[in-house]
């Protein structure tokens, strides 16, 4: 019969369901619309298990590792994750901010403050802080004749900027490079999560995705102990987000900043430009490319020309495992196993790496990414393959594809509907559409 509802349509109404709405409700009827909630008990159970698993991981790391900063992180994070599991079990609504906030505080600022106060640090932090001092003294962040592992600096010259506070301010807590790593990482990720105009997520801000990202063990551990990869990843995500919003100059600046820190950011250049070609046009992509190359060249070329031999030894040969001292990045992944155990394996690994890069480049031409998520997925695939094939690699690099695959999905679940689509449906079919409650 005309005007009669055939079933529970309104619990799953979205703007694309306009035809069903027209047949199910008379014009002018006020119908509150929201997405169907998942079962609270099931959600709480999964959230509790999630934090409990994180607590188990932190405990095992604390007991098994011989790295002092990792032991401190494991002890602090165990308490944070355990308390988050308890909160998740008691809260009425699953996947709330309370448990994520407790987990993030216990796994990031608490161990970070303890490590900064104690002075315990990883070798990477010492290398970066020394590079800042060398940059001020000699114009290059690289030791001229590296003799042992701690002398090597495999990062591009831009990374030395994180060591400048120590060189300028001296031995004070605020000068610790780990604080600046965390500040830049969380700041760039937060800006990349800021929604564009006309989305429901603009009402909820960036707190939820940022907390969940920071609380993830793969991110929380390097944030607390001073992992140099997180600022690179954060700037890469920011560049992709800006490219997806059609802001080529800003995307180019973020891309250039990431490219001046570490080689791992350079695969972002073709992916980001391919996204811009589709979303904004060729001219915008050219502007973004020129904008990206300018700061990268400004950071790298003067240092490379100051001492080409030292630059090649630190930044080219050492990361590939061909420096005077073996790289500690020696996880048993295919590229390392080829280079170590197969005659001519180094050449085979490099050839496989080059072929994979060509394959990804061809895919960008034949099927360019049309959304930020698609671009992040393509970049994650390329980096994942490269990190398996590079002769000197480590399991910690998995944080790159993990963050790229997950970050742009944290705030893009089905409950976030663009306001313009909802408004269009409301004008066509006068229903009172209520956004989903958080």
C-alpha positions as CSV (number, residue, x, y, z in Angstrom):
1,X,0.0,0.0,0.0
2,X,1.2,3.5,-0.8
3,X,2.9,5.2,2.2
4,X,3.2,1.9,4.2
5,X,6.6,1.0,5.5
6,X,7.8,-2.5,4.4
7,X,10.4,-2.9,7.2
8,X,12.9,-1.2,9.4
9,X,14.4,1.0,6.8
10,X,15.2,4.1,8.8
11,X,17.9,2.5,11.0
12,X,20.2,2.2,8.0
13,X,19.2,5.2,6.0
14,X,21.9,7.0,4.0
15,X,21.6,9.7,1.3
16,X,21.9,7.0,-1.4
17,X,18.8,5.3,-0.1
18,X,16.5,8.1,-1.3
19,X,14.2,5.9,-3.3
20,X,13.6,3.6,-0.4
21,X,12.8,6.7,1.8
22,X,10.3,8.1,-0.7
23,X,8.4,4.8,-0.8
24,X,8.5,4.4,2.9
25,X,7.6,7.7,4.4
26,X,5.2,10.5,3.4
27,X,6.6,13.9,2.5
28,X,7.1,16.1,5.5
29,X,7.4,13.3,8.0
30,X,10.1,13.9,10.6
31,X,12.3,10.8,10.9
32,X,15.5,10.8,13.0
33,X,18.1,8.9,11.1
34,X,21.2,7.3,12.5
35,X,23.4,4.3,11.7
36,X,22.6,1.1,13.5
37,X,24.7,0.8,16.6
38,X,26.8,-2.3,16.9
39,X,26.1,-4.5,19.9
40,X,27.5,-2.7,23.0
41,X,28.4,-5.9,24.7
42,X,30.2,-7.3,21.6
43,X,32.0,-3.9,21.1
44,X,33.1,-3.8,24.7
45,X,34.4,-7.3,24.5
46,X,36.5,-6.6,21.5
47,X,37.8,-3.4,22.9
48,X,38.8,-5.1,26.1
49,X,40.5,-7.8,24.2
50,X,42.3,-5.3,22.1
51,X,43.8,-3.4,25.1
52,X,44.5,-6.7,26.9
53,X,46.5,-7.9,23.9
54,X,48.5,-4.6,23.9
55,X,49.2,-5.1,27.6
56,X,50.5,-8.6,26.9
57,X,52.8,-7.3,24.1
58,X,54.2,-4.6,26.4
59,X,54.8,-7.1,29.2
60,X,56.6,-9.5,26.9
61,X,58.7,-6.7,25.5
62,X,59.6,-5.5,28.9
63,X,60.7,-9.0,30.0
64,X,62.5,-10.1,26.8
65,X,64.3,-7.0,25.5
66,X,67.8,-5.9,26.5
67,X,67.3,-2.3,25.4
68,X,66.8,-0.1,28.5
69,X,64.4,2.4,26.9
70,X,62.2,-0.4,25.6
71,X,62.1,-1.9,29.1
72,X,60.9,1.4,30.5
73,X,58.3,1.7,27.8
74,X,57.1,-1.9,28.4
75,X,56.7,-1.4,32.1
76,X,54.7,1.9,31.7
77,X,52.6,0.7,28.7
78,X,51.6,-2.4,30.5
79,X,49.9,-0.4,33.2
80,X,48.3,2.0,30.7
81,X,47.0,-0.8,28.5
82,X,45.8,-2.8,31.5
83,X,43.8,0.2,32.9
84,X,42.4,0.9,29.4
85,X,41.1,-2.7,29.2
86,X,39.4,-2.3,32.6
87,X,37.8,1.0,31.5
88,X,36.7,-0.6,28.3
89,X,35.0,-3.4,30.2
90,X,33.1,-1.0,32.5
91,X,32.1,1.7,30.0
92,X,28.6,1.6,28.6
93,X,29.7,2.6,25.1
94,X,32.5,0.7,23.3
95,X,35.4,2.3,21.6
96,X,35.2,5.5,23.5
97,X,37.7,8.3,24.2
98,X,38.3,7.4,27.8
99,X,40.1,4.0,27.3
100,X,42.0,5.4,24.3
101,X,43.2,8.4,26.3
102,X,44.3,6.3,29.2
103,X,46.2,3.9,26.9
104,X,47.8,6.8,25.0
105,X,48.9,8.5,28.3
106,X,50.4,5.3,29.7
107,X,52.2,4.4,26.6
108,X,53.5,7.7,25.3
109,X,54.0,10.7,27.7
110,X,54.6,8.7,30.9
111,X,57.6,6.7,29.5
112,X,58.8,9.6,27.5
113,X,59.0,11.9,30.5
114,X,60.8,9.2,32.5
115,X,63.3,8.5,29.7
116,X,64.0,12.2,29.2
117,X,64.5,12.7,33.0
118,X,66.7,9.7,33.3
119,X,68.8,10.5,30.2
120,X,68.5,6.9,28.8
121,X,68.3,7.0,25.0
122,X,68.6,4.9,21.9
123,X,71.5,5.3,19.5
124,X,69.4,7.0,16.9
125,X,68.7,9.9,19.3
126,X,72.4,10.3,20.1
127,X,73.2,10.3,16.4
128,X,70.6,13.0,15.6
129,X,71.6,15.2,18.5
130,X,75.3,14.9,17.4
131,X,74.4,15.7,13.8
132,X,72.8,19.0,15.0
133,X,76.0,20.0,16.7
134,X,78.2,19.0,13.7
135,X,75.9,21.0,11.3
136,X,76.5,24.1,13.3
137,X,80.2,23.6,13.7
138,X,81.2,22.3,10.2
139,X,78.2,22.8,7.9
140,X,77.7,19.1,7.5
141,X,76.0,16.6,9.9
142,X,78.2,13.7,9.0
143,X,81.4,12.5,10.7
144,X,84.2,12.8,8.0
145,X,85.8,9.4,8.6
146,X,83.3,7.0,10.4
147,X,85.1,4.2,12.2
148,X,82.3,2.5,14.2
149,X,78.6,2.1,14.2
150,X,77.8,5.1,16.4
151,X,79.7,7.3,14.0
152,X,77.3,6.7,11.1
153,X,74.3,9.0,10.3
154,X,72.1,7.3,7.7
155,X,69.6,10.2,7.6
156,X,69.3,13.1,5.2
157,X,70.5,16.5,6.4
158,X,67.1,17.7,7.3
159,X,67.0,15.3,10.2
160,X,69.8,17.3,11.9
161,X,67.3,20.0,12.6
162,X,65.9,17.9,15.4
163,X,69.4,17.9,17.0
164,X,69.7,21.7,16.9
165,X,67.9,22.3,20.2
166,X,70.5,20.3,22.0
167,X,73.3,22.1,20.2
168,X,71.8,25.5,21.1
169,X,70.2,25.0,24.5
170,X,72.6,22.5,25.9
171,X,71.8,19.6,28.3
172,X,68.3,20.6,29.3
173,X,65.1,18.4,29.1
174,X,63.4,20.7,26.6
175,X,66.3,20.2,24.1
176,X,65.9,16.4,24.0
177,X,65.3,15.4,20.4
178,X,62.6,12.9,21.4
179,X,60.3,15.7,22.5
180,X,60.7,17.3,19.1
181,X,60.2,14.0,17.3
182,X,56.9,13.5,19.1
183,X,55.8,17.1,18.7
184,X,56.3,17.2,15.0
185,X,54.8,13.7,14.5
186,X,51.6,14.4,16.5
187,X,51.3,17.9,15.1
188,X,51.5,16.8,11.5
189,X,49.1,13.9,12.0
190,X,46.7,16.1,13.8
191,X,46.7,18.6,10.9
192,X,46.3,15.8,8.4
193,X,43.2,14.7,10.3
194,X,41.5,18.1,10.3
195,X,38.4,17.4,8.1
196,X,37.5,19.6,5.2
197,X,34.4,21.8,5.3
198,X,31.1,20.0,5.1
199,X,31.8,16.7,6.9
200,X,30.2,15.4,10.0
201,X,33.7,14.7,11.4
202,X,34.3,18.4,11.6
203,X,32.0,18.4,14.6
204,X,34.0,15.8,16.4
205,X,37.5,17.1,15.8
206,X,40.7,15.1,15.6
207,X,41.0,13.8,19.1
208,X,39.6,10.3,18.5
209,X,41.8,9.3,15.5
210,X,44.9,10.9,17.0
211,X,44.4,9.1,20.4
212,X,43.9,5.7,18.8
213,X,46.9,6.2,16.6
214,X,49.2,7.3,19.4
215,X,48.0,4.4,21.6
216,X,48.8,1.8,19.1
217,X,52.0,-0.1,20.2
218,X,53.6,0.2,16.8
219,X,53.4,4.0,17.1
220,X,53.5,4.5,20.9
221,X,56.8,2.7,21.3
222,X,58.8,4.9,18.8
223,X,57.0,8.0,20.0
224,X,58.2,7.3,23.5
225,X,61.7,6.1,22.9
226,X,62.5,8.5,20.0
227,X,62.0,6.7,16.7
228,X,63.2,8.8,13.8
229,X,60.7,7.3,11.4
230,X,57.5,8.8,12.9
231,X,58.1,12.5,11.8
232,X,58.8,11.2,8.3
233,X,55.5,9.2,8.3
234,X,53.5,12.0,9.8
235,X,54.7,14.5,7.1
236,X,54.0,11.9,4.4
237,X,50.4,11.6,5.7
238,X,50.1,15.3,5.8
239,X,51.3,15.6,2.2
240,X,48.7,13.0,1.1
241,X,45.9,14.7,3.0
242,X,46.7,18.1,1.5
243,X,47.0,16.6,-2.0
244,X,43.6,14.9,-1.6
245,X,42.1,18.3,-0.6
246,X,43.5,19.9,-3.8
247,X,46.2,22.0,-2.1
248,X,49.2,21.5,-4.3
249,X,51.6,24.1,-2.8
250,X,50.9,23.0,0.8
251,X,51.2,19.4,-0.2
252,X,54.5,20.1,-2.0
253,X,55.9,21.8,1.1
254,X,55.0,18.8,3.3
255,X,56.4,16.4,0.8
256,X,59.6,18.4,0.5
257,X,60.0,18.5,4.3
258,X,59.6,14.7,4.5
259,X,62.0,14.1,1.6
260,X,64.7,16.2,3.4
261,X,64.6,13.8,6.4
262,X,65.0,10.3,5.0
263,X,65.1,8.4,1.8
264,X,62.0,6.4,2.8
265,X,59.9,9.5,2.0
266,X,60.9,9.8,-1.6
267,X,58.4,7.2,-3.0
268,X,55.7,9.6,-1.9
269,X,56.7,12.0,-4.7
270,X,55.3,10.0,-7.6
271,X,52.2,8.8,-5.6
272,X,51.3,12.3,-4.4
273,X,51.8,13.8,-7.8
274,X,49.6,11.1,-9.4
275,X,46.9,11.8,-6.9
276,X,47.1,15.6,-7.7
277,X,46.9,14.9,-11.5
278,X,43.6,13.2,-11.0
279,X,42.1,15.5,-8.4
280,X,43.4,18.9,-9.3
281,X,45.1,18.7,-12.8
282,X,48.5,18.5,-14.3
283,X,49.5,22.1,-13.7
284,X,48.8,21.7,-10.0
285,X,50.9,18.5,-9.9
286,X,53.8,20.3,-11.6
287,X,53.5,23.2,-9.0
288,X,53.5,20.6,-6.2
289,X,56.5,18.8,-7.6
290,X,58.5,22.0,-8.0
291,X,57.5,23.1,-4.5
292,X,58.6,19.7,-3.0
293,X,62.0,19.6,-4.8
294,X,62.9,23.1,-3.7
295,X,63.2,22.5,0.1
296,X,64.6,19.0,-0.4
297,X,67.3,20.3,-2.7
298,X,68.0,23.2,-0.3
299,X,68.5,20.8,2.6
300,X,70.5,18.1,0.7
301,X,72.6,19.7,-2.0
302,X,74.7,22.1,0.1
303,X,75.7,19.3,2.5
304,X,76.3,16.8,-0.3
305,X,78.6,19.3,-2.0
306,X,80.5,20.2,1.2
307,X,81.8,16.7,1.6
308,X,80.6,14.3,-1.2
309,X,82.5,11.4,0.1
310,X,81.1,11.5,3.6
311,X,77.6,12.1,2.3
312,X,77.9,9.0,0.1
313,X,79.3,6.9,2.9
314,X,76.7,7.8,5.4
315,X,73.5,8.2,3.3
316,X,74.0,5.9,0.4
317,X,76.4,3.0,1.2
318,X,75.6,2.5,4.9
319,X,71.8,2.1,4.5
320,X,72.4,-0.5,1.8
321,X,74.8,-2.5,4.1
322,X,77.8,-1.6,2.0
323,X,79.5,0.9,4.3
324,X,82.7,0.4,6.2
325,X,80.6,-0.9,9.2
326,X,77.7,-3.3,8.9
327,X,74.2,-1.8,9.3
328,X,72.3,-2.9,12.4
329,X,69.2,-3.1,10.1
330,X,69.5,-6.8,9.4
331,X,66.2,-8.4,10.0
332,X,65.8,-11.7,8.1
333,X,63.6,-10.4,5.3
334,X,64.1,-11.5,1.7
335,X,66.4,-8.8,0.6
336,X,68.8,-9.3,3.5
337,X,68.7,-13.1,3.2
338,X,69.5,-12.8,-0.6
339,X,72.4,-10.4,0.1
340,X,73.8,-12.5,2.9
341,X,73.5,-16.1,1.7
342,X,73.2,-16.1,-2.1
343,X,76.2,-15.5,-4.3
344,X,75.5,-12.2,-6.1
345,X,72.5,-11.8,-3.8
346,X,73.1,-8.1,-3.3
347,X,72.8,-7.4,-7.0
348,X,69.7,-9.7,-7.2
349,X,68.0,-7.8,-4.3
350,X,68.7,-4.4,-5.8
351,X,67.4,-5.6,-9.2
352,X,64.2,-6.9,-7.6
353,X,63.9,-3.6,-5.8
354,X,64.2,-1.7,-9.1
355,X,61.7,-3.9,-10.8
356,X,59.2,-3.4,-8.0
357,X,59.7,0.3,-8.3
358,X,59.0,0.2,-12.0
359,X,55.9,-1.9,-11.5
360,X,54.5,0.6,-9.0
361,X,55.3,3.5,-11.3
362,X,53.5,1.8,-14.2
363,X,50.5,1.3,-12.0
364,X,50.4,5.0,-11.2
365,X,50.3,5.8,-14.9
366,X,47.8,3.1,-15.9
367,X,45.5,3.2,-12.8
368,X,46.3,6.4,-10.8
369,X,44.8,6.7,-7.3
370,X,41.7,8.8,-7.2
371,X,41.3,9.2,-3.5
372,X,43.6,9.8,-0.5
373,X,42.9,6.3,0.8
374,X,43.8,4.8,-2.6
375,X,47.0,6.8,-2.8
376,X,47.9,5.8,0.8
377,X,47.3,2.1,-0.1
378,X,49.4,2.3,-3.2
379,X,52.2,4.0,-1.2
380,X,51.9,1.4,1.5
381,X,52.2,-1.4,-1.0
382,X,55.3,0.1,-2.6
383,X,57.0,0.7,0.7
384,X,56.1,-2.7,2.0
385,X,57.7,-4.4,-1.1
386,X,60.7,-2.1,-0.9
387,X,61.3,-2.8,2.8
388,X,61.2,-6.5,2.1
389,X,63.7,-6.3,-0.7
390,X,66.2,-3.8,0.5
391,X,69.4,-5.6,1.6
392,X,69.7,-3.7,4.9
393,X,66.2,-3.7,6.5
394,X,64.4,-4.2,9.8
395,X,61.0,-5.2,11.0
396,X,60.5,-1.8,12.6
397,X,59.9,-0.3,9.1
398,X,56.5,-2.1,9.1
399,X,55.2,1.1,10.9
400,X,55.2,2.8,7.5
401,X,52.6,0.6,5.7
402,X,50.7,0.1,8.9
403,X,50.1,3.8,9.5
404,X,49.5,4.6,5.9
405,X,46.9,1.8,5.7
406,X,45.1,2.7,8.9
407,X,45.3,6.4,9.4
408,X,43.1,7.6,6.6
409,X,40.5,5.0,7.6
410,X,40.2,6.0,11.3
411,X,37.9,8.9,10.6
412,X,36.3,7.6,7.4
413,X,34.0,4.9,8.8
414,X,30.5,4.6,7.4
415,X,29.1,6.9,10.0
416,X,30.9,10.0,8.7
417,X,28.6,11.3,5.9
418,X,29.4,14.4,3.9
419,X,27.1,17.2,4.9
420,X,26.5,18.2,1.2
421,X,25.1,14.7,0.5
422,X,22.8,14.8,3.5
423,X,21.7,18.3,2.7
424,X,20.9,17.4,-0.9
425,X,18.8,14.4,0.3
426,X,17.0,16.6,2.8
427,X,16.1,19.1,0.2
428,X,14.8,16.4,-2.1
429,X,13.0,14.5,0.6
430,X,12.1,16.7,3.5
431,X,13.1,14.5,6.4
432,X,14.8,15.7,9.5
433,X,18.2,13.9,9.3
434,X,20.0,13.6,12.6
435,X,23.8,13.0,12.5
436,X,25.0,9.8,14.3
437,X,25.7,10.4,18.0
438,X,29.2,9.8,19.1
